Amino acid sequence: MSSDPTATRQAPAAGGSVHVLVVDDQQMVREALATLLSLESDIDVVGQAGDGKEALKRLGELGGGVDVVLMDIEMPGLDGITACEAICTRHPRTRVLMLTTFGRPGYVQRALDAGAVGFLVKDAPSEQLAAAVRTVARGGRVVDPALAVETLTRGTSPLTDREVEVLRAVAEGGTIADIAASLALGQGTVRNHVSTIMTKLGARTRAEAVRIATEAGWL
């Protein structure tokens, strides 16, 4: 039985392989991860995808035969956290293990909120990755210990969803008028949001606000 009472899928049958889909936009990294996992006798990499959209397509093609999706976060198009949320909704029996270069505490909280059951950084030893895949496949949860502590220490993002949208638009280099037009807001409303964001983050400039939020993993 699952060690996690909230798990929505049964663990792979005893003696059966854990079926894994590897998702990463960097082909060399993706193929290296797939090769490493394939060396494990009880892990079977059944597919690869280059972004979140392709991952959803591959899951549909595989017909629910995936136990674990090993998912990168920062990818063009559909990012890993957004894709994770979609996977958990459409394929509740498939569990998502996030694996990223960027060990940002905000990413951990956002990923867990999206339904991920694990979070590791890419510099983790290969044996740790394989063990994490097995653990989440059996219904457990795995979070890098150092990141877990930092996430608890830093706390959740102080920004609202709308403020995140505004700050992302700021990060793209748009003017107040550009941001207002893209988000269908008044320019005064955008200015108020920007001011509130800077106050919440303790930033002196818009650029500093973007940096603080990015480093924390809140964008």
Residue pairs with C-beta under 8 A, 6 or more apart in sequence:
1 11
1 139
2 9
2 10
2 11
2 138
2 139
2 140
3 138
3 139
3 140
4 117
4 139
4 140
4 141
7 95
7 117
7 139
8 92
8 93
9 67
9 92
9 93
9 94
9 95
9 139
11 137
11 138
11 139
12 18
12 19
12 67
12 137
12 138
16 42
17 42
17 43
17 44
18 42
18 43
18 44
18 67
18 68
18 133
18 134
18 137
19 44
19 46
19 65
19 66
19 67
19 68
20 37
20 43
20 44
20 45
20 46
20 66
20 67
20 68
20 69
20 70
20 133
21 45
21 46
21 47
21 48
21 49
21 55
21 58
21 59
21 62
21 66
21 68
21 69
21 70
22 30
22 33
22 34
22 37
22 45
22 47
22 48
22 49
22 70
23 30
23 48
23 49
23 50
23 51
23 52
23 54
23 55
23 69
23 70
23 71
23 72
23 75
23 80
23 83
24 30
24 33
24 50
24 72
24 75
24 99
25 50
25 51
25 72
25 74
25 75
25 76
26 72
27 50
29 72
29 122
30 48
30 50
31 48
33 70
33 99
33 129
34 45
34 48
36 126
36 129
36 130
37 43
37 45
37 70
37 129
37 130
37 133
38 44
38 45
40 130
42 134
43 130
43 133
43 134
46 62
46 65
46 66
47 58
47 61
47 62
47 66
48 58
49 55
49 57
49 58
50 75
51 75
51 76
51 77
51 78
51 83
52 71
52 75
52 77
52 78
52 79
52 80
52 82
52 83
52 86
53 77
53 78
53 83
55 69
55 71
55 78
55 83
55 87
56 78
56 83
56 86
56 87
56 90
59 66
59 69
59 87
59 90
59 91
59 94
64 91
64 93
64 94
66 91
66 94
67 94
67 95
67 137
68 94
68 95
68 96
68 97
68 133
68 136
68 137
69 84
69 87
69 94
69 95
69 96
69 97
70 97
70 99
70 133
71 80
71 83
71 84
71 96
71 97
71 98
71 99
71 116
72 80
72 98
72 99
72 100
73 79
73 80
73 81
73 98
73 100
73 102
73 107
73 111
74 80
74 100
74 101
74 102
78 86
80 98
80 100
80 111
81 98
81 107
81 110
81 111
81 114
81 116
82 114
84 96
84 98
84 111
84 114
84 115
84 116
85 114
85 115
87 94
87 96
87 115
88 96
88 114
88 115
88 116
89 115
95 117
95 118
95 136
95 137
96 111
96 114
96 115
96 116
96 117
96 118
97 116
97 117
97 118
97 119
97 120
97 132
97 133
97 136
97 142
98 107
98 111
98 116
98 118
98 119
98 120
99 119
99 120
99 121
99 122
99 129
100 107
100 119
100 121
100 122
101 121
101 122
102 121
102 217
103 121
103 144
103 146
103 147
104 215
104 216
104 217
105 147
105 150
105 151
105 153
105 154
105 216
105 217
106 151
106 154
106 157
106 213
106 216
106 217
106 218
107 119
107 217
108 119
108 143
108 144
108 147
108 148
108 151
108 217
109 151
109 156
109 157
109 217
110 157
110 217
110 218
111 119
112 119
112 143
117 136
117 140
117 141
117 142
118 132
118 135
118 136
118 141
118 142
118 143
119 142
119 143
119 144
119 147
120 128
120 129
120 132
120 142
120 144
121 144
121 147
124 132
124 144
132 142
135 141
135 142
136 142
154 216
157 164
157 213
157 216
157 218
158 200
158 201
159 167
159 197
159 200
159 201
159 213
159 218
162 193
163 193
163 196
163 197
163 200
164 213
164 218
164 219
165 183
166 179
166 183
166 190
166 193
166 194
166 197
167 194
167 197
167 209
167 210
167 213
167 219
168 219
169 178
169 179
169 182
169 183
170 179
170 194
170 206
170 209
170 210
171 210
171 214
171 219
174 182
176 187
176 190
176 191
176 194
177 187
179 185
179 190
180 186
180 187
180 189
180 190
183 190
185 193
194 206
194 209
197 203
197 209
197 213
198 204
198 205
198 206
198 208
198 209
201 208
201 209
201 212
201 213
202 212
203 209
203 211
203 212
210 219
213 219
